[in-house]
Amino acid sequence: MKEARCPFCGEKCKPEDKFCVHCGSRLGAPSMGPREPILPQETEEEESHGTLRGILYWLGEYFPGLFRPGVLIGSVVLVVLAIGVGILAVVACLFGVLISGMFIGGFALILYWTALAWLLTGDICMPVDALTDFNGTQWTLFVVMTVLPIGVCLAFLGLRGTK
């Protein structure tokens, strides 16, 4: 994919973007040279929302797919499919078909990884393409968001087995 840069702030942008996600400048419009950004004047009420704004900025930076409806809907569909296939894998294992259950569980994990990669990149792409472009923070989020649900599921299964 061709890399584009914002003419105002110089940050990387996707060629199909209409506005820069970092500074909000319109992309593709003729540049009139550098200009000073217009910053809104914050009131006391807006200052109290600084934490929420910071959280949204962080989510937008590391999970841009949350703010792109097509990517978000596709990711939600994949996660729902992954949960359904994961339940099927557990049922197969409970009926003693362990090898098939493991393969089915692997497929559920690939579906989940694909949805997570879409959310982290903000683009519908193959997971292998997304993984090669991840930076350190995105890799950390990918690993944590993979291990956490698996740990919760294993803990749930372990607790159910003790009763």
Secondary structure, 3 states (H helix, E strand, C coil): CCCEECCCCCCEECCCCCECCCCCCECCCCCCCCCCCCCCCCCHHHHHCHHHHHHHHHHHHHCHHHHCHHHHHHHHHHHHHHHHHHHHHHHHHHCCCHHHHHHHHHHHHHHHHHHHHHHHHCCCCCHHHHHHHCCHHHHHHHHHHHHHHHHHHHHHHHHHHHC
